[in-house]
């Protein structure tokens, strides 16, 4: 089976783009574009970093509810963007658990916390815990755990299969990561404005009833994933039984707000058809 809808990326106003759709068992239902090309991930780095944090938890290196980040915050707060840290600055702007303040600084403090607990630099820990076991040979973290990952569609398809049918983690841990943390918390979804509630799991955004949103109108409320400011996204729709990865080399903007939901709806419609 090869999904014709993936060819819609040809219409995106970007120099280059690649996409793939994958089932939980790793079956590639379709791919389009330079799937072996390395693209900067921007914030699609965060789900990878979160997965490494969950491995550290299962290995006993950290606890999800132990103190981490600013005073009163925990690993859970950092993963769920409720630590109170500002977007890109290491300063506290709210009480932990009070508001959904999307924070790169929070993921940087998470990386520092794990590096200290494991005595392994975070980029190396990510490589050993997630990238190497999944065969993600073209993926690297070259700086911040919040935004400095570089990867390929091929590699991210492997990760997308993993989150649907975990091998590195207990499925119950992954289920928790896809469950809303601090329900009812409102906040701003970058690029899409204020959302009430602004639902997140542990390192993964949860679609629920958000509008506007970067996934499709037909995406199930259980859909989870992440998008990046470099023109990248990864979503998993448990109801459809698939995940989709798309990477491009043009910064997120009005073009993506317009193109991505149309693309996702076309993919889901073809799968249902």
C-alpha positions, -999 to +999 in steps of 0.1 A: +000+000+000+013+034-009-006+065+003-013+089-025-021+117+000+015+120+011+022+136-023+004+167-011+038+178+004+047+186-032+024+215-029+039+229+002+058+262-003+090+248+010+124+240-007+122+204+005+099+181+025+096+144+034+068+125+050+058+090+061+030+071+077+037+041+099+017+015+118+025+003+154+042-029+140+066-007+121+049-013+087+055+018+065+022+025+048+038+051+026+066+076+023+073+106+001+103+128-005+139+126+007+132+103+037+169+098+044+177+136+045+186+151+079+164+180+089+166+202+120+137+191+143+133+222+165+107+212+191+101+177+177+133+171+197+111+172+229+093+139+225+127+122+220+141+139+251+109+130+271+112+093+260+148+093+273+135+108+306+110+079+309+138+054+303+158+071+331+127+067+353+123+030+345+160+024+351+156+040+386+179+069+379+151+094+385+115+095+399+088+114+380+077+132+411+111+141+425+122+178+427+137+191+395+139+226+380+127+256+399+117+255+436+085+234+441+087+218+406+093+182+397+103+161+367+066+158+360+061+196+359+091+200+335+077+173+312+042+187+312+052+224+308+038+234+342+071+242+360+064+279+359+096+286+339+095+311+311+095+301+274+132+306+266+146+320+298+156+303+330+134+325+352+102+316+371+070+333+360+044+312+377+038+287+406+045+251+395+013+233+384-007+266+380-004+273+343+007+256+311+038+277+302+054+261+272+091+261+281+123+253+263+141+263+295+121+235+313+134+209+289+170+222+293+167+219+331+152+184+326+183+174+305+206+188+332+188+169+359+190+136+340+227+142+332+234+148+368+214+117+380+230+094+354+264+110+353+261+109+315+258+140+293+222+142+282+229+139+244+249+107+251+222+094+274+195+100+247+217+081+222+222+051+245+186+050+259+166+057+227+184+064+195+207+034+194+182+007+205+157+019+179+183+020+151+180+058+147+215+061+133+210+094+115+196+112+146+218+135+168+212+160+196+236+188+190+227+212+219+195+219+238+172+189+246+143+213+238+152+221+202+185+210+188+178+175+175+185+166+138+169+136+122+154+119+092+118+107+083+132+072+082+145+075+118+114+092+132+092+065+116+111+041+139+103+063+169+067+067+158+063+029+157+079+027+192+055+051+209+025+031+194+039-003+205+066+003+231+096-020+234+120+002+253+094+011+280+066-006+298+034+003+279+019+016+311+046+042+313+039+053+277+001+054+284+008+077+313+029+100+290-001+102+267-025+110+295-034+146+304-012+159+332-027+187+354-061+186+337-079+218+331-047+239+329-049+267+304-021+283+285-007+293+251+000+268+224+029+284+204+017+295+170-020+289+179-027+312+207-045+307+240-061+273+246-084+265+276-076+238+285-042+234+269-037+197+274-003+180+275+010+146+286+046+140+296+065+156+268+037+151+242+010+175+233-025+160+234-050+172+208-083+168+227-107+195+216-082+222+207-091+247+180-073+259+160-048+231+159-020+218+137-034+183+133-066+177+112-103+184+118-107+146+116-079+137+140-092+119+171-091+138+204-066+111+216-041+122+190-007+132+205+026+145+192+045+176+186+054+202+160+085+222+156+093+258+145+116+244+118+085+232+098+083+197+114+057+175+130+050+140+143+015+129+154+001+096+165-036+089+162-044+058+183-080+056+169-066+055+133-038+031+144-011+051+127+015+078+132+027+104+107+060+122+104+066+153+082+099+173+080+105+204+060+132+230+057+110+262+060+102+278+094+067+273+107+043+301+098+010+308+081+019+283+053+020+254+078-012+266+097-029+263+063-012+232+048-008+208+077-044+201+087-054+196+051-026+172+047-035+153+078-072+151+069-063+137+035-040+110+050-067+100+075-094+100+048-073+078+025-066+053+054-104+051+061-113+049+025 
